[in-house]
Amino acid sequence: MAYLELINVCKSYGEGKNKTEVLSNINLKIEEGEFVAIVGFTGSGKTTLVNLLAGLIEPDSGEILFKGQPISGTSHERGIIFQNYSLLPWLSVYDNIAMAVKAVFKDWTAQEVDAQVLSFIEKVNLAHATHKKPRELSGGMRQRVAVARALAMKPELILMDEPLGALDALTRGNLQEEILSIWSEDKRTALLITNDVDEGVFMADRVIPLRPGPRATLGPEFDISIDRPRNKIALNHNDNFKLLRNGIIEYLMEIGQERTAGLEVTEYELPDLVPMKFD
C-alpha cells in the first residue's frame, strides 16, 4: 500500500453550463520518504491538486488515501507551505512559529517549545530576526518563516504549493537548498508543486508533469536518478541532469502546443482608417 495514493480523482468548479472540470482521472502513488515534484503551466490545476491533498477541498469523485485512510479535512500530519507566506502580521518570527508548534505538541513544556522554535529559526538562517514582525522582513525572509513554521510541526507529509515562485533567483536557490537540508534529516514524504523544471529536477526523486486543463491529467513520470546531496554547480555539468531537464521541457512544450492548437482564435475586423492631414 502506498503512503499517499490518489485513485481516479476528479475535481470541478461551478455548476451547469458554467461547470469546469479542472482535474480528471488523477492517479498517483507516493511512497513513504519519497520527494515528488509536480510541474506544469500556470492555471493547469496544480493548486487545486495540493488543496485536495491538504484536505481544504474534497474531490467530486475518486479517492485520496493517506496511510491507507481517506483524507477528510485538514490535519497537522499534512503540513503545507503556501506561496503567499500566510503569516500573522502582529506576531514576531518566533511567535508565528511557536503558535504552530504549541498547536501540534500540546503536552510539550515551554522549554521544549522554545528549543524547537529556535532550532528551526536557526535552520533557515533567521536567528538575527527572531523577534521581528513580518512587516520588517523581506519577501525571502517571510518565506523562510513560513518554511520553518511548517517544518517545525514535524508533519508526516510536506505539501509545497509553489513556495518559492515569488522570490528572486538567488533567494530561491538558497531556500531550495535549505529546504532540502532540513528534509534530508528525516526524509519526510514531500510533494512539491512548481512551474520550474530545474527546481523539480534538483529537489525531487520523481518529476511528473501535469497536463494543462480543463480536465488536467498527469503525464509520464521522470525518475531523477541523481545521487544526493546534489550540488547545483555540479549539476550543470551532469549529463543525466541535462537529459532529464530537456526531456521534461520538451514534453511540456509539446502539450503546450497541443493546447494552443485546440484553442479557438477570434478574428476582429479592424476599421479602415485614413490618417488625417494637417496643413
Backbone bond lengths (Angstrom), bond angles and torsions (degrees), N, CA, C in turn:
res aa  C-N    CA-C-N  psi(-1)  N-CA   C-N-CA  omega(-1)  CA-C   N-CA-C  phi
1 M - - - 1.461 - - 1.529 109.70 -
2 A 1.322 116.38 131.03 1.458 121.11 179.62 1.523 110.28 -70.47
3 Y 1.321 116.26 153.43 1.468 121.31 178.52 1.525 110.50 -66.61
4 L 1.339 115.52 -42.24 1.468 122.64 175.91 1.518 107.57 -131.91
5 E 1.323 116.48 130.71 1.465 119.50 -176.96 1.522 110.78 -141.65
6 L 1.320 115.04 132.38 1.458 122.05 173.42 1.523 107.71 -112.43
7 I 1.342 116.41 129.07 1.462 121.12 -174.71 1.526 109.00 -124.31
8 N 1.324 116.19 109.00 1.474 122.31 176.68 1.529 112.56 49.91
9 V 1.320 116.41 46.70 1.458 121.26 -176.15 1.534 110.80 -80.89
10 C 1.329 115.90 131.02 1.461 122.49 176.62 1.530 108.48 -128.38
11 K 1.330 116.37 145.16 1.460 120.93 178.41 1.516 109.66 -147.25
12 S 1.333 115.19 132.15 1.466 120.24 178.83 1.518 109.45 -133.37
13 Y 1.339 114.99 164.56 1.460 122.39 176.43 1.523 108.34 -127.32
14 G 1.335 115.88 150.68 1.453 120.43 178.73 1.518 112.13 85.51
15 E 1.322 115.15 177.65 1.454 121.59 -179.02 1.524 110.51 -138.43
16 G 1.325 114.62 156.49 1.461 120.48 176.19 1.518 113.03 57.55
17 K 1.337 115.87 -130.95 1.460 120.48 -178.67 1.523 112.12 -67.27
18 N 1.328 116.39 -21.96 1.468 120.42 -178.91 1.530 112.67 -92.19
19 K 1.311 117.00 6.54 1.458 120.62 -178.82 1.523 110.62 -76.03
20 T 1.334 115.63 130.63 1.463 121.78 178.57 1.523 108.97 -124.91
21 E 1.314 116.44 121.26 1.468 120.69 177.74 1.523 108.00 -83.98
22 V 1.319 116.45 108.40 1.463 121.65 -175.27 1.523 110.96 -79.88
23 L 1.329 116.50 -49.71 1.464 122.23 -179.80 1.520 109.39 -117.55
24 S 1.332 115.96 139.53 1.457 119.95 -177.78 1.526 110.51 -137.64
25 N 1.324 115.74 124.54 1.460 121.77 172.54 1.531 112.01 54.22
26 I 1.330 115.71 53.97 1.464 121.10 178.74 1.524 109.23 -84.55
27 N 1.327 116.58 121.26 1.462 122.59 177.35 1.523 108.65 -125.71
28 L 1.327 115.38 126.14 1.464 119.64 -175.73 1.527 109.85 -155.64
29 K 1.325 116.15 138.38 1.457 122.00 173.81 1.525 108.89 -125.19
30 I 1.335 115.98 131.17 1.461 121.67 177.34 1.519 108.27 -126.26
31 E 1.330 116.36 128.54 1.455 120.95 -178.75 1.528 110.53 -85.90
32 E 1.318 116.26 159.16 1.457 121.66 -179.95 1.530 110.34 -61.08
33 G 1.318 115.87 132.72 1.454 121.39 179.43 1.513 114.85 84.44
34 E 1.325 117.41 -1.51 1.464 121.77 -178.27 1.525 110.40 -84.26
35 F 1.324 115.79 147.87 1.461 122.92 176.66 1.531 107.02 -115.04
36 V 1.330 116.05 112.41 1.460 121.96 -175.98 1.524 109.49 -117.23
37 A 1.323 116.68 138.77 1.462 121.80 176.50 1.526 109.63 -116.62
38 I 1.331 115.86 133.36 1.462 122.82 173.31 1.526 107.10 -106.19
39 V 1.334 116.89 120.76 1.463 120.38 -179.47 1.519 109.73 -115.07
40 G 1.325 115.51 148.37 1.452 118.82 178.83 1.513 111.59 -179.30
41 F 1.323 114.84 177.23 1.454 121.71 -178.57 1.526 110.70 -74.52
42 T 1.320 116.14 158.77 1.455 121.11 171.78 1.527 108.89 -61.57
43 G 1.336 115.99 133.89 1.452 120.24 179.69 1.514 114.72 83.90
44 S 1.333 117.22 10.87 1.467 119.47 -177.75 1.524 112.93 -87.31
45 G 1.335 118.23 -7.47 1.455 120.39 179.26 1.516 114.03 108.50
46 K 1.337 118.00 12.40 1.469 121.03 -176.96 1.526 111.53 -65.25
47 T 1.332 116.92 -43.51 1.465 119.81 -179.32 1.523 110.69 -68.15
48 T 1.323 117.99 -37.32 1.465 120.53 174.98 1.518 110.40 -58.37
49 L 1.324 116.85 -41.27 1.466 121.11 179.35 1.519 111.73 -62.22
50 V 1.329 117.50 -46.94 1.460 119.72 -178.07 1.530 110.56 -69.60
51 N 1.328 118.45 -32.50 1.460 121.02 176.55 1.525 111.72 -65.87
52 L 1.319 116.72 -34.42 1.464 120.96 174.80 1.524 110.72 -64.31
53 L 1.324 116.34 -43.73 1.461 120.91 -178.44 1.527 111.41 -69.05
54 A 1.328 116.17 -31.60 1.465 120.19 179.07 1.523 111.85 -77.12
55 G 1.339 117.18 -14.50 1.453 120.75 -177.86 1.512 113.31 84.37
56 L 1.332 117.12 13.59 1.463 121.14 179.34 1.527 111.39 -76.26
57 I 1.335 116.86 -27.80 1.455 123.08 175.18 1.525 107.95 -136.99
58 E 1.331 116.40 165.69 1.456 121.30 -179.58 1.527 109.95 -114.63
59 P 1.335 117.20 149.04 1.466 119.41 177.64 1.523 111.20 -72.61
60 D 1.331 116.34 154.39 1.466 120.38 174.17 1.522 110.28 -70.63
61 S 1.323 115.87 -36.17 1.458 121.23 178.80 1.520 108.48 -154.50
62 G 1.310 115.77 165.01 1.457 120.74 -177.31 1.521 111.56 91.96
63 E 1.326 115.91 178.48 1.460 121.78 -177.83 1.517 111.99 -127.67
64 I 1.330 115.44 146.12 1.456 121.93 171.32 1.519 106.55 -123.88
65 L 1.331 116.55 115.35 1.458 121.88 -176.26 1.524 110.59 -112.92
66 F 1.326 116.12 130.59 1.461 122.18 175.01 1.521 107.64 -119.93
67 K 1.302 116.73 117.42 1.467 123.59 -174.22 1.534 111.12 55.22
68 G 1.331 114.64 37.21 1.459 120.75 176.27 1.513 115.15 84.99
69 Q 1.349 118.17 -3.55 1.460 121.53 -177.48 1.528 110.51 -115.43
70 P 1.337 117.76 142.41 1.474 120.28 178.68 1.525 111.23 -61.69
71 I 1.320 116.36 138.43 1.467 121.04 175.83 1.521 108.86 -74.16
72 S 1.313 115.81 127.81 1.462 121.64 178.96 1.522 108.35 -137.28
73 G 1.313 116.30 102.43 1.460 120.41 -179.38 1.519 112.11 77.29
74 T 1.324 114.73 -178.18 1.463 120.59 -178.16 1.531 110.76 -81.77
75 S 1.327 115.76 163.22 1.460 120.75 -179.64 1.520 108.96 -158.94
76 H 1.343 116.19 146.49 1.459 120.62 176.49 1.538 111.31 -66.35
77 E 1.323 116.59 -15.92 1.463 119.86 177.25 1.527 111.28 -66.81
78 R 1.339 115.30 -24.30 1.461 121.24 -178.97 1.521 108.48 -116.95
79 G 1.333 116.07 96.86 1.457 121.15 179.71 1.510 111.01 -86.19
80 I 1.327 116.69 146.88 1.461 120.23 -177.99 1.518 110.70 -131.14
81 I 1.327 115.18 137.67 1.460 122.45 174.97 1.525 106.93 -112.18
82 F 1.334 115.73 115.07 1.464 121.19 -178.37 1.528 110.38 -88.47
83 Q 1.324 115.10 166.26 1.461 120.38 177.29 1.525 111.55 -76.15
84 N 1.345 117.03 -26.97 1.462 119.79 -171.77 1.534 113.72 -97.94
85 Y 1.333 117.68 21.35 1.474 124.00 173.36 1.532 113.53 72.81
86 S 1.356 118.02 -54.65 1.470 122.11 178.64 1.525 112.75 55.95
87 L 1.323 116.69 45.87 1.462 121.35 177.86 1.521 109.91 -94.57
88 L 1.328 116.22 151.77 1.461 120.60 174.26 1.521 108.34 -82.74
89 P 1.338 118.49 115.97 1.469 121.63 -170.31 1.530 114.49 -66.44
90 W 1.335 117.82 -22.59 1.464 119.76 -178.11 1.535 113.09 -88.12
91 L 1.361 116.22 -3.07 1.464 119.91 179.44 1.522 110.59 -106.94
92 S 1.307 115.75 150.39 1.463 121.48 177.34 1.523 110.14 -74.71
93 V 1.323 115.74 172.37 1.460 121.15 174.80 1.529 109.42 -53.34
94 Y 1.318 115.81 -49.60 1.473 121.12 -178.78 1.525 110.78 -58.54
95 D 1.322 117.09 -48.47 1.464 120.61 -174.31 1.526 112.53 -70.82
96 N 1.344 117.96 -32.93 1.463 119.97 175.50 1.522 110.90 -60.11
97 I 1.318 116.33 -41.40 1.464 120.26 -179.68 1.528 110.87 -77.24
98 A 1.330 116.68 -41.09 1.472 120.93 -177.89 1.523 111.43 -61.90
99 M 1.332 117.20 -38.27 1.461 120.60 -179.85 1.529 110.58 -59.43
100 A 1.335 116.40 -42.41 1.465 120.70 179.63 1.527 111.24 -68.22
101 V 1.328 116.69 -42.52 1.469 120.87 -179.52 1.525 110.43 -62.68
102 K 1.317 117.81 -43.69 1.469 122.07 -179.69 1.533 110.97 -63.88
103 A 1.350 116.66 -35.00 1.461 120.15 -179.20 1.523 111.85 -66.88
104 V 1.345 116.08 -30.96 1.465 120.39 -177.89 1.527 111.28 -89.28
105 F 1.316 116.63 -47.48 1.467 121.38 -175.61 1.540 109.17 -103.97
106 K 1.323 115.40 74.82 1.457 121.34 -172.31 1.526 113.14 -67.24
107 D 1.334 117.83 -23.53 1.465 120.72 -177.39 1.526 113.09 -95.97
108 W 1.325 117.12 5.35 1.465 119.67 179.76 1.526 110.06 -75.34
109 T 1.324 114.36 149.26 1.464 119.91 174.07 1.521 109.48 -77.75
110 A 1.333 115.66 166.65 1.464 120.59 178.17 1.522 110.64 -60.14
111 Q 1.329 116.64 -35.30 1.461 120.91 -179.69 1.531 110.53 -67.86
112 E 1.336 117.22 -38.97 1.470 120.62 179.67 1.528 110.51 -67.88
113 V 1.316 116.43 -41.48 1.469 120.30 177.45 1.519 109.95 -62.04
114 D 1.324 116.04 -45.96 1.469 121.43 -178.93 1.525 110.88 -59.59
115 A 1.326 116.48 -43.83 1.467 120.45 -179.36 1.530 111.32 -64.34
116 Q 1.336 116.35 -40.89 1.463 120.58 179.89 1.526 110.91 -65.62
117 V 1.323 117.02 -46.02 1.458 121.39 -178.04 1.520 110.71 -63.24
118 L 1.317 117.19 -49.27 1.469 120.70 -178.40 1.522 111.58 -64.78
119 S 1.330 116.16 -34.21 1.466 119.74 178.78 1.522 111.28 -61.96
120 F 1.336 116.61 -44.83 1.465 119.20 -177.29 1.523 111.85 -78.17
121 I 1.318 117.77 -28.31 1.472 119.46 172.43 1.525 109.27 -62.76
122 E 1.306 116.76 -39.55 1.464 121.56 178.69 1.526 110.80 -67.33
123 K 1.321 116.66 -39.10 1.466 120.95 -177.22 1.531 112.45 -64.60
124 V 1.330 116.60 -28.83 1.467 119.14 178.54 1.525 111.41 -102.17
125 N 1.336 115.47 17.07 1.471 121.62 173.65 1.528 113.67 58.90
126 L 1.334 116.26 46.91 1.460 120.52 179.37 1.526 112.45 -123.77
127 A 1.323 117.06 21.43 1.469 119.45 -178.32 1.526 111.67 -57.57
128 H 1.323 116.79 -34.48 1.462 120.64 -179.28 1.522 112.75 -71.12
129 A 1.337 117.09 -14.23 1.465 120.84 -176.48 1.526 111.82 -115.81
130 T 1.305 117.46 19.99 1.468 122.22 -173.97 1.523 113.52 -51.61
131 H 1.313 117.88 -40.34 1.462 121.30 -173.83 1.531 113.25 -107.31
132 K 1.320 116.83 14.14 1.465 120.36 177.93 1.521 110.50 -85.29
133 K 1.337 115.74 153.52 1.456 122.42 176.19 1.538 109.13 -89.34
134 P 1.331 117.44 157.71 1.473 120.61 -179.26 1.524 114.41 -52.10
135 R 1.337 118.01 -35.22 1.470 120.08 -178.60 1.524 112.24 -66.08
136 E 1.329 117.09 -17.87 1.462 121.74 179.87 1.532 112.15 -92.02
137 L 1.326 116.76 2.12 1.459 121.55 -175.17 1.523 111.74 -110.79
138 S 1.306 116.14 152.80 1.464 121.33 172.67 1.531 109.09 -75.88
139 G 1.337 116.10 170.53 1.461 119.96 178.47 1.519 112.33 -59.47
140 G 1.325 116.47 -41.92 1.455 120.24 179.34 1.517 112.26 -64.29
141 M 1.322 116.74 -38.94 1.462 121.06 179.49 1.531 110.43 -68.41
142 R 1.316 116.83 -38.88 1.466 119.91 177.77 1.528 110.58 -62.45
143 Q 1.326 116.01 -41.13 1.456 118.20 179.31 1.520 111.27 -67.84
144 R 1.327 117.62 -31.87 1.456 120.73 174.55 1.532 110.78 -61.32
145 V 1.334 116.22 -40.11 1.470 120.21 177.23 1.530 109.71 -62.65
146 A 1.324 116.55 -44.04 1.465 120.81 -179.98 1.525 111.14 -61.92
147 V 1.323 116.29 -40.64 1.470 120.75 177.73 1.523 110.10 -64.56
148 A 1.333 116.54 -47.81 1.468 120.47 -179.49 1.526 110.56 -61.50
149 R 1.312 117.67 -41.90 1.469 121.35 -179.59 1.526 111.28 -61.32
150 A 1.340 116.50 -47.10 1.464 119.82 -178.24 1.526 111.79 -65.62
151 L 1.324 117.21 -42.77 1.458 120.22 -175.57 1.524 112.83 -79.03
152 A 1.332 117.48 -25.50 1.464 120.89 177.87 1.522 111.68 -66.51
153 M 1.338 117.57 -21.20 1.461 121.47 178.16 1.525 112.04 -80.17
154 K 1.348 116.43 -3.72 1.464 122.66 178.55 1.536 112.30 52.77
155 P 1.330 117.76 53.13 1.468 119.43 179.39 1.527 110.73 -67.61
156 E 1.315 116.34 151.43 1.459 120.25 177.80 1.526 111.11 -78.91
157 L 1.320 116.52 -24.34 1.467 122.63 175.83 1.519 107.88 -130.37
158 I 1.326 116.81 125.23 1.465 122.19 179.56 1.532 108.11 -102.99
159 L 1.333 116.71 120.25 1.461 122.63 178.19 1.521 108.60 -108.79
160 M 1.318 116.80 128.78 1.462 121.27 -177.91 1.527 109.69 -126.42
161 D 1.334 116.04 112.58 1.459 121.44 -177.46 1.517 110.35 -98.41
162 E 1.325 116.90 87.23 1.460 123.39 -178.11 1.528 111.08 45.44
163 P 1.325 117.90 52.97 1.464 120.18 -172.46 1.519 114.41 -66.83
164 L 1.337 117.46 -18.95 1.461 120.22 -175.26 1.527 112.31 -112.88
165 G 1.312 116.85 8.14 1.459 120.86 -172.73 1.514 115.04 -63.83
166 A 1.336 118.13 -28.17 1.461 120.80 -176.10 1.527 113.28 -94.02
167 L 1.315 117.21 5.24 1.465 120.72 -174.38 1.522 111.66 -97.53
168 D 1.328 116.11 156.75 1.458 120.31 174.62 1.526 109.36 -69.18
169 A 1.329 115.99 163.12 1.461 121.25 -172.08 1.528 113.08 -59.51
170 L 1.331 117.31 -41.74 1.469 120.45 -177.49 1.527 110.84 -67.56
171 T 1.345 116.87 -46.68 1.462 120.75 179.05 1.519 110.57 -63.86
172 R 1.328 115.33 -39.46 1.473 120.41 179.76 1.526 110.24 -61.43
173 G 1.322 116.50 -45.64 1.461 120.28 -179.99 1.520 112.68 -62.78
174 N 1.322 116.37 -40.95 1.468 120.29 179.18 1.525 111.33 -65.07
175 L 1.338 116.30 -41.30 1.460 119.50 -179.31 1.520 112.01 -70.22
176 Q 1.319 117.17 -33.74 1.468 119.80 174.60 1.524 110.16 -56.07
177 E 1.319 115.81 -46.68 1.459 120.43 -178.07 1.528 111.49 -68.53
178 E 1.339 116.98 -36.36 1.461 119.92 178.87 1.525 111.01 -67.28
179 I 1.339 117.09 -41.53 1.465 120.53 177.83 1.526 110.14 -62.93
180 L 1.325 116.74 -44.31 1.461 120.08 178.82 1.528 111.87 -63.76
181 S 1.312 116.67 -37.58 1.462 120.51 179.72 1.526 110.81 -63.45
182 I 1.342 116.54 -44.61 1.468 120.32 178.64 1.526 110.20 -68.36
183 W 1.338 116.94 -42.86 1.465 121.06 -179.90 1.527 111.49 -60.67
184 S 1.317 117.62 -38.28 1.469 121.50 -175.58 1.530 113.02 -67.67
185 E 1.339 117.63 -15.72 1.464 120.03 -179.58 1.520 112.10 -65.38
186 D 1.344 117.18 -41.45 1.468 119.39 178.48 1.526 113.01 -133.94
187 K 1.337 115.97 2.59 1.471 121.76 175.19 1.529 112.84 47.82
188 R 1.325 115.76 57.21 1.459 120.58 172.53 1.531 109.05 -66.71
189 T 1.303 116.72 149.95 1.460 121.13 177.80 1.526 109.11 -61.29
190 A 1.326 116.91 133.78 1.467 120.22 -174.11 1.525 110.88 -137.44
191 L 1.334 115.16 141.16 1.461 121.85 174.05 1.523 107.89 -127.42
192 L 1.333 115.83 120.60 1.456 122.58 -179.91 1.521 109.91 -107.80
193 I 1.328 116.69 127.12 1.463 122.75 172.53 1.523 106.86 -99.77
194 T 1.321 117.54 125.70 1.461 120.20 -176.74 1.519 110.54 -153.12
195 N 1.330 115.86 158.05 1.472 120.30 170.97 1.522 110.32 -110.55
196 D 1.341 116.48 10.85 1.464 123.01 -178.64 1.528 108.79 -107.10
197 V 1.330 116.83 108.02 1.460 121.30 -177.64 1.524 111.43 -61.70
198 D 1.327 117.88 -44.31 1.461 121.26 179.80 1.527 111.26 -58.79
199 E 1.330 116.40 -40.71 1.458 121.41 178.85 1.524 110.47 -61.93
200 G 1.336 116.58 -44.70 1.453 120.75 179.74 1.514 112.46 -62.22
201 V 1.327 116.91 -44.99 1.468 120.82 -179.00 1.525 110.86 -67.82
202 F 1.326 117.08 -37.99 1.460 121.35 -179.31 1.529 111.92 -66.84
203 M 1.336 117.41 -38.53 1.458 120.51 -170.46 1.526 114.69 -96.72
204 A 1.322 118.44 -30.07 1.462 120.59 -165.44 1.526 114.72 -100.88
205 D 1.343 113.92 165.60 1.463 122.05 171.34 1.522 110.81 -88.10
206 R 1.331 115.07 -30.69 1.460 121.82 176.39 1.521 109.22 -138.79
207 V 1.326 116.14 143.53 1.465 121.64 174.21 1.522 107.56 -120.16
208 I 1.342 115.50 129.90 1.462 120.34 -178.21 1.529 108.55 -127.20
209 P 1.321 118.18 117.34 1.470 120.02 177.03 1.526 110.96 -71.27
210 L 1.325 115.68 147.27 1.463 121.97 173.66 1.513 107.61 -107.44
211 R 1.314 115.66 117.39 1.464 119.57 179.01 1.524 108.95 -65.85
212 P 1.328 118.64 138.11 1.469 120.92 -175.07 1.518 112.74 -64.80
213 G 1.347 115.18 145.81 1.446 121.87 178.99 1.523 111.60 -80.35
214 P 1.327 117.98 -179.76 1.458 123.19 4.55 1.523 112.49 -69.38
215 R 1.358 115.98 162.84 1.464 123.58 -176.24 1.521 110.72 60.26
216 A 1.322 115.89 46.70 1.464 120.66 -179.09 1.524 110.92 -65.79
217 T 1.319 115.35 141.26 1.461 122.33 177.39 1.529 109.03 -132.44
218 L 1.317 115.61 164.89 1.460 120.14 178.10 1.526 110.26 -82.18
219 G 1.326 115.28 140.86 1.453 121.44 177.84 1.518 111.50 -91.36
220 P 1.328 117.86 -162.30 1.466 121.79 -178.40 1.524 112.04 -70.00
221 E 1.323 116.19 149.26 1.459 121.30 179.32 1.526 110.73 -84.97
222 F 1.323 115.65 145.34 1.461 122.33 174.94 1.534 107.68 -119.37
223 D 1.322 117.09 112.00 1.467 121.25 178.23 1.520 109.65 -78.53
224 I 1.330 116.45 127.18 1.460 121.45 -178.18 1.523 108.60 -95.37
225 S 1.298 115.55 87.31 1.470 121.53 -176.79 1.528 110.15 -88.62
226 I 1.326 115.24 60.53 1.466 121.90 178.01 1.528 107.53 -119.99
227 D 1.319 116.71 127.99 1.463 121.11 -175.66 1.530 111.37 -59.82
228 R 1.343 114.89 147.73 1.459 122.52 172.61 1.518 108.40 -104.15
229 P 1.351 117.51 153.76 1.465 128.18 -5.59 1.516 111.07 -70.67
230 R 1.328 115.25 151.97 1.454 121.45 -176.19 1.520 110.07 -104.35
231 N 1.302 114.51 140.34 1.456 121.49 179.77 1.525 108.26 -111.14
232 K 1.334 116.65 123.79 1.460 120.07 -174.86 1.519 113.04 -60.89
233 I 1.308 115.92 -40.87 1.467 119.17 -178.84 1.522 110.00 -65.75
234 A 1.346 115.90 -42.94 1.460 120.12 179.62 1.528 111.23 -65.68
235 L 1.335 117.38 -34.25 1.456 120.43 -178.84 1.522 112.34 -63.07
236 N 1.305 116.68 -30.66 1.466 119.69 179.01 1.518 112.64 -62.55
237 H 1.333 115.75 -18.08 1.473 120.59 178.76 1.530 111.63 -111.19
238 N 1.341 116.20 11.30 1.458 121.69 -178.40 1.524 109.29 -94.55
239 D 1.336 117.00 117.43 1.465 121.32 -176.71 1.527 112.01 -62.91
240 N 1.339 116.73 -35.83 1.461 120.18 179.62 1.526 110.68 -65.64
241 F 1.336 116.15 -40.54 1.466 120.85 177.64 1.523 110.19 -61.89
242 K 1.319 116.94 -46.25 1.471 120.75 -179.94 1.519 111.06 -61.26
243 L 1.337 116.32 -41.66 1.463 121.16 -178.73 1.530 110.67 -64.24
244 L 1.335 116.54 -45.16 1.460 120.78 179.99 1.525 111.28 -65.41
245 R 1.322 116.34 -47.61 1.462 120.32 -179.21 1.522 111.02 -59.44
246 N 1.337 116.34 -46.98 1.459 119.72 -179.15 1.527 111.68 -64.98
247 G 1.343 116.50 -36.79 1.457 120.31 179.65 1.520 111.74 -64.44
248 I 1.328 116.92 -42.71 1.464 121.13 179.68 1.525 110.43 -67.96
249 I 1.341 116.85 -44.22 1.464 120.70 -179.71 1.526 110.68 -62.41
250 E 1.330 117.15 -42.46 1.460 120.86 179.26 1.528 110.86 -62.33
251 Y 1.323 116.15 -40.56 1.467 119.55 178.58 1.527 110.58 -63.97
252 L 1.336 116.68 -45.47 1.461 120.20 179.62 1.525 111.76 -63.20
253 M 1.325 116.53 -37.44 1.464 119.84 178.00 1.525 110.58 -65.35
254 E 1.329 116.58 -39.26 1.467 120.69 -179.76 1.520 111.12 -64.09
255 I 1.340 117.06 -47.34 1.457 118.18 -178.64 1.529 110.90 -72.15
256 G 1.341 116.57 -26.51 1.456 119.74 175.06 1.516 111.41 -65.91
257 Q 1.338 116.11 -40.49 1.460 120.85 178.07 1.523 110.75 -67.78
258 E 1.345 116.40 -37.35 1.466 119.77 177.40 1.524 110.40 -62.77
259 R 1.334 115.56 -40.77 1.466 120.36 -179.20 1.527 109.99 -65.77
260 T 1.336 116.91 -43.41 1.457 120.95 -179.68 1.521 111.31 -64.56
261 A 1.344 115.80 -39.53 1.462 120.12 -178.89 1.522 111.58 -65.09
262 G 1.340 116.78 -27.12 1.456 120.15 -178.31 1.510 114.32 -86.76
263 L 1.317 117.44 -5.49 1.459 120.76 -178.56 1.523 110.87 -83.15
264 E 1.325 115.85 142.05 1.458 120.50 175.99 1.525 109.50 -78.20
265 V 1.296 115.72 134.42 1.458 121.27 179.42 1.523 109.14 -101.95
266 T 1.305 116.96 121.05 1.465 121.58 179.89 1.533 109.83 -87.87
267 E 1.305 116.20 126.93 1.458 120.66 179.67 1.532 109.22 -100.10
268 Y 1.298 115.03 137.68 1.467 120.86 179.24 1.527 109.31 -117.61
269 E 1.324 115.01 137.53 1.463 119.69 178.16 1.523 108.31 -91.84
270 L 1.301 115.82 119.87 1.458 120.48 -178.01 1.531 110.23 -85.33
271 P 1.305 116.67 145.00 1.478 119.45 179.08 1.535 110.73 -67.81
272 D 1.310 114.68 151.67 1.470 120.16 178.65 1.525 108.36 -82.64
273 L 1.305 116.68 98.98 1.453 121.32 -175.88 1.518 111.85 -96.94
274 V 1.316 114.63 140.07 1.465 120.72 177.99 1.524 107.43 -117.95
275 P 1.307 117.66 124.12 1.473 119.12 -178.50 1.531 111.57 -62.60
276 M 1.310 115.44 140.87 1.463 120.97 179.39 1.522 110.16 -78.74
277 K 1.317 114.48 144.66 1.463 120.10 177.69 1.519 109.67 -107.12
278 F 1.295 115.52 136.14 1.461 120.67 178.60 1.523 109.64 -118.08
279 D 1.315 116.73 135.84 1.457 120.04 178.76 1.536 109.24 -79.92
